[in-house]
Amino acid sequence: MHPLRGIVVVAVEQALAAPVCTRHLGDLGARVIKIENRAGGDFARDYDDVVRGMSAHFTWANRNKESVALDLKHPLGREALARLVARADVLVQNLAPGAAVRLGLDPAALRAAHPRLITVDISGYGRDGPYAGERAYDLLVQSEAGSCAITGTPEQPAKPGVPVADLSAAMYALSSVLTALFVRERTGEGTAISVGLFDAVTEWMGFALNQARYGGSDLRPNGLSSPMVAPYGAYRTADGQTLVLGTTNDREWRRLALDVLDRPDLAGDDRYGSNRGRVEHRAELDAAIGAWAGSRTLAECRGAAAAAGLGHARLNRPSEVLDHPQLTERGRWREVASPAGPLRALLPPPESADWEMRLDPIPALGEHTEPVLRELGYGAEDLAAMRALGVIDEGPGLWSDGGAGVTFD
């Protein structure tokens, strides 16, 4: 079964945060109707053209959707959107600050008109506060929230490689929608949800904020390692590979020192007996582990770590993950149709023997405009008039100019 079969989601969305949320709802079986600017569509379509002429971001975040292309600045476009929302279970939007209200998507008014509707507003900084009107691209939010300052090195802070602000907000929006659908089953009432990218990242920064507040200092980033745990990092091996190895507690440290490094002197040294001490003496321990790894192949290092019951990994590039046995042997790669032909895509992370995940096509811009409008009661004459006025199909239509919640990576 598809768990969310029968649920209709209207998504007035662009870029990444909202599309990732709604794609996962579609994976679970919801019908997702994506409203796009009829002149160009979701601007993430044009980030690049590496996927057979389509963008890597768009193809990742937009399977299982129907594309309806409208000019929402025209009254007839807004009327069509209103008809769609009236039939929806969920409305998700991540337009610029104030744009949703101008389009008739004010959460309070919608809830009054449609009590069972669940609305989700994804923004940069939430509903109010001094930053509510600010533009909020992923890098900007991560910088404000501090996550870039604990990535990289003290000399060269870095943005995490994945768009943490977009994805964390998407996951909170997703879990909130699922919660709201569950509550509605019991009460019959929808709800209005707001998710800010800044709030999502600061929540994920909880341990670092605790360190700053109660420890009295900021974490010092140290590249491919953890500023809170030692030894824990990357070490070059004799065959030019990179071993990632570490410990998370005192017992693991002793196994590493005794069973892997064969260094009882390190295991018996009180300076290294606690994680606090090991963090203080990180450089000494890294030197010892680096010397050990540098005299062995990656396979030998991983074999020793596995025999001692310690976690270990190889530092892989994305191109090396494509054929990772943990993906290929479990059949995680599947085919998804697209305007450019079949593409390879990963199954969603949740696995259940009782659920079937949808992997329906990635839509072309406006591919479903006419069939969806016909479902809403528009006849041939109506569609012809809308086309003549430039409400549907190609033309110089206008759209939101981006802003909070509309993000680049």
KETORLUM-322298 format. One record per residue: residue in one letter; x, y, z of N, C-alpha, C, O, CB in turn. Coordinates in steps of 0.05 Angstrom, whole numbers, plus 5000, padded with zeros to 4 digits. Glycine has a CB too. Layout:
AXYZXYZXYZXYZXYZ...
//
This chain:
M501749765000500050005000501750255000504050245009498150005024H500650474990501850734992500650865016498250925016501550904966P502150925038500951015063499251265060497251295074503051065082L500051455042498651705040496851715015496151935006500551935039R496151485004494351484981491751624988490551575009493851194972G490851794970488451944974488852224985487052384985486651794992I491252284996491852545006492752724983494452644966494152535028V491652964981492353154959493953384971493153514990489753254945V496253424960498053644969498353844946499053764923500853524977V497854094952498354304933500954444942501154534965495954514931A502854464924505454574931506054814914506554794889507754354927V506155044926506955294913509755334922510355464942505055544920E511655224906514355184917516455244895515955244871514654904927Q518855284905521155324888523655224903523555194928521455624880A525755184888528355114899528354854914527954644901529255334918L528854844941529454594953527854524978526854294980532254584960A527554704997526354625023523554515020523054295029526254875041A521754665007519054565003518954324984517654124989517254784993P520354334961520254104943521253844955520153634949521954164919V523253854972524153604985522053495003521553255004526853655000C520753675018518553595036516353465020515453245026517453835051T515453584998513153484984513953234967512253064963512053694965R516453224958517252974945516952734963516152524954520152994934H517752764988517552545007514552475012513852245015518952605033L512852675012509952625015509052464990507352284993508352885018G510052534967509452384943510452104943509151924935510452534919D512952074954514051804956512251624973511951384967516851814969L510951744993509151585010506351554998504651435011508951725037G505951664974503451604961501551844957499551824943501951404975A502252074969500452304966500552404937502552374923501352534985R498352524928498352654902499352934906498153094921495452654889V501553004893502753264896502453424870503453344849505853244904I501053654872500553824849502354074853501854234871497553904847K504354094837506354304839505554544822505254514797509154194831I505254774834504455014820507055164812508755224829502655204837E507455214786509855344776509155584759507055614748511555144760N511155764758510955984740510855884712512555714704513456184744R508955964696508655864669510955954651511355834630506055944657A512456154659514756254643517256174657518556334671514556564639G518055924654520555834665520355634688522055464692522156064675G518155654703517655464725519455504749520755714752518155184714D519455304766521255304789524055364780525155224762521155024804F525355574791527955654780530155444785532255454773528855914792A529555244803531455024806531654854781533654704778530754854830R529754874763529954734738532454814722533454664706527454784720D533355064727535555174711538155204726539855354717534655434699Y538355084749540955104764543255004747545355124747540754944790D542854784732544854674715543354494695540954484695547054524730D544854354678543554174659544953904657545053774636543554304631V546053824680547753584680546253324677547353114670549453574705V543653324684542053084682540553074656538153124655540053064707R542053024635540853004608539253254601537053244590539052764605G540453484608539153744602537553854625536554084623537453714578M537153704646535653794669537553834693539853734692533353594677S536653974714538454024736538553804756536553664760537654284749A540853774769541253574789539353614813538253424823544153564799H539053864821537253924844534353864837532953734852537554214853F533453954814530553924807529853624804527753544814529954074782T531553474790530853194786530853034812529352844815532753064766W532453124831532552994857530053054873529052874887535053094873A528953294872526953374891524053384879522253474893527553644901N523653284855521053334843519753094828518053134811521253554823R520552854835519052624824516352614838515852754858520652364828N514652444828511952404840510252654841508552694858512252304868K510652834821509153084822507753144795508753044774510953324830E505653294796504353394772504853694770504553834790501253334773S505753784747506454064744504154214731503354154709509054094727V503254424745501154604735502354874733503254994753498554604753A502554984708503855234704501855454701500155454682505655224678L501955654719500055874719501456134723503656154733497955834742D500156354714500956624722499256704745496956774742500656824697L500456694769498856744793498457044798497157124817500256624817K499657214781499057494784496557574769495557804771501457664774H495557394753492957444739490657334756490957114768492957304711P488457474758486157384774485257104767484556944785483857574771L485357034741484456764734486456544744485656324750484156734703G488956614745490956434756490456394786490656164796493756534751R489956604800489356584829486756434834486556284853489256864842E484756474816482256324819482756024816481655864831480256424798A484355944796484955664792486355554817485755324825486655624767L488255704828489655614852487655584875487855384890491855814859A485855774878483855754899482155504897481555374917482056004900R481455434872479855184868481454944876480354754888478955164839L483954944870485654724878485954694908485654474919488454744865V486454924921486754914950484254824964484354684984487555194960A481954894952479354804964479054504965477554394981477054934949R480454364947480354074945482653944959482753694959480153984916A484554094969487053984980486753905009485054005023489254174976D488453715017488753655045491053815057490953885081489353355049V493053875041495454005051496354215030496254165006497753805056L497054455040498254665023501054725034501254785058496454915022V503054695017505854765025506854985007506554974983507654505023Q508055195020509155405004511655515016511955505041507155635000N513555594999516055725009516755964992519055994983518355525009L514756134988515156374972516556594989517056565012512456484961A517156814975518457034989516557155011514157115009519257254969P517757285031516057405052513857575040514357755024517757565071G511357525049509057685040507857595014505557665008509957965036A509257424998508157344972505757164975503857194960510357204956A505756984994503556804997500956955004498756884993504156595019V501057155021498757305028497657455004495257464999499357505051R499457564988498657704964497257524944495657614928501057844950L497857264945496657074927494156944938493056754927498656854919G493257044961490856934974491356684990489556534995488856874953L493856644999494556405014495156465043496756335055496956275001D493756665054494056725083493156485099490756405096492556985090P494756375116493956135131491356165147489755985147496156055149A491056395161488656435178486156435161484156315168488856685194A486256585139483856595121483256325109480956245107484356805099L485356175101484955915089483755715109481955565103487555805078R484755725133483755545154480855615161479255435166485455565180A480155865160477355945165475455835143473255745149477056245168A476455855119474855765096474855455093472855345084475855885070H477055335101477355045097478454925123480854885126479254975073P476754865142477654785169479354525169480954495188475254735187R479054355149480654105149483454145136485053955136479153885135L483854375125486354425110488754445129488554575150486154675093I490954325121493554355135495254535118495954465095494854075140T496054765129497854945114500654935126500954925150496755235114V502654945108505454945117506855175103507055185079506854675111D507855365119509355595108512355545116512955555139508355865119I514055505096516855485100518255745093518055835071518055245084S519555865113520856125109523656115119524555915129519156345123G524956335116527756355125528056365155529556225167529056585113Y526456555168526756605196524256595212524056695234527956885199G522156465201519656435216517756665211518256835194520256425245R515456655225513256835220513857125227512857315215510756745234D515457165248515857435258518657465268520357295264513757495281G519157695282521857745292523357935273522457975250523457485295P525558045281526958245266528058145239528658305221529158365281Y528357885236529557775211527357655193528057545172531557565217A524857685200522757545185522657625156521857455139520057605198G523357865149523257945121525857915105525957995082522458235120E527857785118530457765104530457535084529057335087532657725125R532057575063532457355045534057135059535657195077534057445019A533656885052534756675068535656435052534456225053532656585089Y537756475036538956255022540356075041541056155063540856354999D540855825034541955625052544555725065544855705089542455365037L546355835049548955925060548556155080549856165100550756025037L546656335074546156565092545056465119545956555140544256755079V543156275118542056175143544056025159544256055183539556005137Q545655855145547655695160549755885172550755825194548955495141S550356095159552256285170551056425195552456445215553056505149E548656515193547356645216546956445239547256525263544556755208A546456195233545955995254548455875266548255725285544155785243G550755925254553255835266554355575255556555505263552855815295S552855435238553855175229556355195212558055015212551655025214C556655415197559055445181561555485198563755425190558755675161A561155605222563455665240564455425254566655435266562655875260I563055195253564054955266564754745245564954505251562054835286T564954835220565654665197568254775185568655015185563354645176G569854605174572354695162574554715184574954525199572054965149T576054925184578154975204577855255214576455425203580954925191P579255315237579055595247579955795227578856025226580755625272E581955725210582955915190581055935166581056145153585755835181Q579555725161577955715137575255585143574955345139579355575114P573355735154570655615158569455525132570255625111568755815173A567555335133566455225109563555165112562555105134567954965101K562155185090559355105090559254805087560654685071557755235066P557654665103557354375099556654305070555254465057555254255118G557554085061557154015033554353975024553654025001558653775027V552553895043549753875036548254115047549154235067548553605047P546054195035544554435044543054385070540654325069542654525022V544454405092543254335118540754495124538854395135545354375140A540754755118538454925125535954835109533854795121539055215119D536354795083534054705067533054435076530654395080534854695038L534854245080534053965086532953935114531053785118536453785082S534054075133532954055160530154175161528354065174534754195181A529754405148527054515147525154335133522854295141527054795133A526054205111524354025096523453785114521153705112525853915071M525253685130524653455146522653525169520953375176527153325158Y523053765180521153855201518453915189516453855201522254105215A518354025165515854065151514453795146512053765150516154215125L516053605136514953335131513753205156511453115155517053155119S515353205177514353075202511953225213510153105225516553065223S511853485209509553645219507053585203504853565215510153945218V507353545177504953475161503953205169501453165172505753475131L505653015173504752745181503452755208501452615212507152545182T504552915226503252945253500453075250498552985262505053115271A500353285233497753425230495653245217493353255224498153675213L496453065199494552885187493552685208491252615208495852725163F495352595225494552415247492552555266490552435274497052315263V493152805273491352945291488652995278486552975291492553215299R488653045252486153095238484352855238481952875238486753185209E485552615237484052365238482452355264480252235265485852125236R483552475285482252455312480352695316478252665329484252455334T481052925305479453165312477753275288475853425292481253385321G478553195264477253305240478253575233477153695213474353315245E480153685247481153955243483953955231485653805239481054115269G484354145212487054185202488554375221487754425243486954305174T490754485211492354665227494154825209494654755186494054515249A495255045220497155215205499955175218500355205242496355515206I501855095201504555035210506555235197506255295174505354745203S508455325213510555495202513255375210513655295233510355785213V515055345190517755245195519755435184519655505160518054955182G521555525201523755705193526355555189527055395206524055935213L527755615168530355485163532255545186533755365195531555585137F532255795196534055875218533455715243535255625257533756175224D530855675249530055515273530955225270531755095290527055535277A530755115246531554845241534554805246535354615259530754745213V536154985235539054955238539855005267541554865277540455155219T538755205280539555255308538755015326540154955345538255515318E536554885319535854635334537954425330538854295349533054525325W538954395306540954195300543654275312545554115314541254145271M543954525318546354625331546354605361548054715375546854915323G544454465372543954455401546454395418546954535438541854265407F547954195410550354115426552354345425553654395446551553855415A552754475402554654685400553754935416555455075428555154765371L551154985416550155215431550455155461551055335477547255265424N550054905470550454835498553354875505553954975527549654545503Q555154795488558054835493558655135497560155205515559754715471A557555295479558055585481556855705506558155875520556955725456R554455625513553055745537554255645563554855805581550155685536Y554655385565555455265591558455205593559555195615553855015596G559655165570562555125570564155375568566555375573563354935548G562855595560564155855559565955895536567556085536565655885584S565755725515567555765492566155645467564455465469570355635496D566955745444565955625419567555385411569955365417566055835397L566255195398567654965388569655055366568955225350565754755377R571954935366573954995345573754775324574254545329576855015357P572954855300572754645279575454535272577454675273571454765254N575554275265578154155259577853965235578753735236579254005283G576654065214576553915189574853665191572653665202579353845180L575953445181574453195181574753055208576052845210575453005158S573653165228573753065255571453185271569853335261576553125268S571453115297569453235315570853395336572753305348567653015328P570053645340571253805361570653715389571753805408570554095358M568653525391567753435417568853165426568753095449564753435418V569953015407570752735412573552695400574252795379568752535400A575252535414577852465404578652185415577852115437579952675411P580252035400580952085372578652025354577051835359583451905365Y578452175333576052155315576752315290576452555290573452255329G577552185269578352335246579252165222578651925221580452525253A580752295204581652165179584652135179586152305189580752335155Y585551905169588351835170589151715143587751535133588951645193R591351805132592251705106593551435109595151395128594251905093T592951255091594050985092596350945072596851125056591850775087A597750725074600150675057599450665028601150725011601550425066D596950585021596250564993594750804983593350794963594450314989G595051034997593951284987591051314991589751494980594451304958Q589851155008586951175015586751345041588751405054585650895018T584251405048583751555073581951385090579651335084582451835067L583051305113581551165133580251355152581451545161583350965149V577651315158576251475178575751295202574451085199573551595167L576751375224576751195248576351365273577151595274579451035249G575151245293574851395317573651235339572851005336573151645313T573551365363572351235386570251425398570451665394574551165408T568351315411566251485424566051445454564451585467563551415411N567651265465567551235494570251115503571951045487565151045503D570551095530573151005541573750715534576050645529573151045571R571750545533572150265527573250235498575050075493569650095530E572050385480573050375452575850475450577550365436571150535434W576450685465579250785465581250575474583350545461579451035483R580650435495582450225504582850005483585049905479581550105531R580649935469580949725448582649835425584249685414578149645438L582250085419583850205397586850205405588550125389582950485391A587450285430590250305438591450025441593749985432590450455465L590049835453591249575458591049385434593049265427589849455482D588649365422588249155402588949245374589549075357585349065403V588849505369589349595342592249715340593849625324587249805333L592749915357595350045356597549885369599949935365595150315368D596849695387598749545403600449735419602949725420600549375384R599049925432600450125448599350125477597750305484600050415435P600249935493599249935521600150185536598850255556600349685536D602350315527603150555540601050775537600650935556605850655528L599650795514597550985510595150915527593851085539596751005481A594450655527592150565543592450615572590550665586591650265538G594950605583595350645611596050925619596450985643597550465620D596051105600596751385606594351535615592351555601598051525581D594451645640592151775651591252025635588952105636592751865680R593052135620592352375604590252305584588752485575594852485590Y590152055576588251975555585951805565584451695550589751815534G585651795592583651625604580751705600578951545602584251595633S580351965595577652065591577452205564579552285553576752255614N575052245554574752385529575752675531576952775512571852375519R575252795554576253075558579353085554580353255541575453175586G580652895566583552885564584452825535586452945525584752685582R583052645522583852575495583352815476584952855458582252335485V581252975481580853215465583153405469584053535450578153345471E583953435494586153625500588753535487590453705480586553645530H589153275483591653175472591153045445592452855437592852965491R589253155431588453055405590853025386591152815373586353225392A592553225385594753215365596652975370597652855351596353485367E597152915396598952695401597652425392599052255381599552675431L595052395397593752145390593452125360593751915348590952125403D592852345347592652345318595352265305595452125285591752615307A597552355317600152285307600751985309601851865291602352445321A599851875332600351585336598651425316599651235304599651515365I596151495313594351355295595251395266595151215250591451435299G596051635260597051695233599451535225599651435203597651985230A601351495244603651335239602951045234603950905217605651355262W601050945251600150665248598750625220599450435206598150595271A596850805213595450775188597350815164596950675144593150975186G599250985167601051045144602850805137604150815116602751275151S603050615154604650375148603050135140604049915137606350305172R600450175135598649955128596850045105596350275101597049865152T595749845091593749905070591049955084590649895107593549665050L589250075068586650125078585249865087583949855108584850265058A585549655071584349395078585349295104583849185120584749195055E587949315108589149225133588149385157587549275178592249235132C587949645153586949815175584049755182583349725205587150115167R582449715162579549665167579249385179577549345196577949685141G580949195170580748935182581448935212580148805228582648745168A583549085219584249105247582149245264581449155286586949265250A580949455253578849595267576349415271575149415292578049855252A575649265250573349085251573848875272572048805287572748965224A576248755272576848545292576648645320575948495338579648435287A577148905325577049025351574249135358573749245379579049245354G572349105339569649195343569449505343567849615357568649095370L571149635327571049925325569950015298570249885278573950035328G568550245299567450355274569650455256571650565266565550575281H569250435230571250515211569850565184567650465179573550315208A571150725167570050785141572250865122574450925130567851015143R571550875097573250985076572151255067569751275064573550795052L573851445064572951705054572351685024574251665008575051935060N569851685017569051644989568251914976567152094989566751454987R568951944951567852164935565052084925564451844924569752224911P563352284918560652214909560752004886559051834885559252454900S562652034867562751844845563351564854562651364841564951934825E564551534878565151274889562851154905562850914911567651284906V560851324910558551224925556451094905554850934914557151454940L556651174880554651084860554450774860552250664858555351184833D556650634861556650344861557350224888558349994889558650244840H556750364909557250264936555650004940553250004935556550484958P556949804950555549544953553149554972551249404969557449334963Q553249744991550949765010548449864995546249815004551649945033L548850004973546650094957545949884935543549814932547250364943T547949784921547349614899546249344908544449234895549849574882E547349224929546548964937543848964951542548744954548648844956R542849194959540249214971538149324951535849374959540349384996G538949364927537149464906536049744912533749804906534849274904R537849914923536850184930536550364905535050554906538750314950W537950304884537750464860535350364843535250124838540350464843R533650544835531350474818531150664794532550874794528750474834E529450604776528950784753526550964758524550884768528550624727V526951224750524751414751524551544723526551624711525251634773A522151564713521751684687522051984689521652104710518951614675S522752104666523052394665522652484636522552324618525852484676P522352754632522152844604524552774587524352774562521853144604A526852714599529252644584529752344584531952254576531652784596G527852184593528151894593528651794621528651954640530451814576P528951534625529251414651531851504665533951524652529151114650L531651554691533951644707534151454731532251324739533551934717R536551434742537051284766536551454790537451684792539951164766A535051354810534451504834534451304857533851074854531751654832L535051404881535051244905532251214916530651404915536951354926L531650984927529150954942529251134967531451194976528750664951P526951234977526951385002528051215025527950975024524151485008P529251345045530451195067528551005082529450785089531651385086P526051085089524450905105523850635091523250635067521751035113E524050415105523450155095521350025112521450025136525949975094S519349915099517149765113516149545095515749585071514849955121A515749315107514649085092511749135084510749005066514848825108D510549335097507649385092507249625074504949685067506249425118W509349765066509050005050510349965023512349825021510150255064E509250095003510450114977511050404972509250574974508749984955M513450474964514150744958513650804928514350644911517150804965R512551034923512151124895514751234883516351364897509951334894L515151174858517351294843516251374815517051264795519751094840D514351564816513051654791514751864778516751964790510251764797P514151944754515952114738516452394750514952494766514852144711I518552504740519252794744517752944721518052874698522352844742P516153144728514453264707515953474690517753614700512053394720A515053494665515853724649514253964658512053934670515353674618L515254204653513854454662511154464649510854454624515554694654G509054484666506354514656505154264644503054284631506254734636E506454044648505553794635502653724643501153604627507353564643H501853794667499153714677497253944679495153914692499453574704T497854174668496154414671493354354662491454384677497354654656E493054274637490354234627488754014640486454054648490454184597P489953774644488353564657487553634685485253574694489953314658V489253774700488553854727486354064727484454054742490953954743L486554264709484554464707481854354698479754434707485354694688R481954154681479454024673478153884697475653884699479953814650E479753764714478653644738477253844756475353784769480953514755L478154094755477054304771474554424758473354614769479054524776G473754324735471354424722471754614699469754714688469654554742Y474254674692474754854669474154704643475154484639477654964670G472654824625472054714600473954814578475754974583469254764592A473454724553475154794531475155104527477255214521474254654506E472855224529472755514525474255664547475655864542469855614524D474055564571475455694594478455674589479955874593474755554620L479455434581482255404577483255574554485455684555482955104571A481655594533482455764510482656054519484556194510480455734487A480756144535480856424544483356464562484656674560478356484560M483956274580486256304597488856304581490756454587486356074618R488856144560491256144543491556404528493756514525491155904523A489356514518489456764504490356994522491657174512486656834492L489656974547490457184566493257144578494157304594488457204589G494456924571497156864581497156754609499256764623498757114580V494956654618494856534646496156264646497356184666491956524656I495856114624497055854622498755844596498456024579494955624622D500455654594502255614572504455834573504655984592500755624546E505955854551508256034552507456324548505356384537510255954530G509156494558508656784557510356924577511956804591505756844562P510157194578511857354595510857384624511057594636512257624584G509657164635508457194661510457254683512857214679507056934668L509557354705511257434727510857244751508857104753510557724736W512857244768512857064791514257194814515457404811514156784784S514057074837515557174860518557204853519557024839515157004885D519857414863522757444856524557304876526957364877523357744856G523457114891525156964910525457104936524557334939527956914898G526756974955527157094981527156885002528056654997525057304987A526256945026526356765048524956505042522756505032525156885074G526356285047525256025041525755935013525355695007522356025047V526656104996527356044968530356044967531556254969526056244947T531555804965534355784972535955664949535055504934534555624996F538555744949540455624932542255444948542555484973542155834916D543555254936545655114949548255164933550355064940545054794950
//
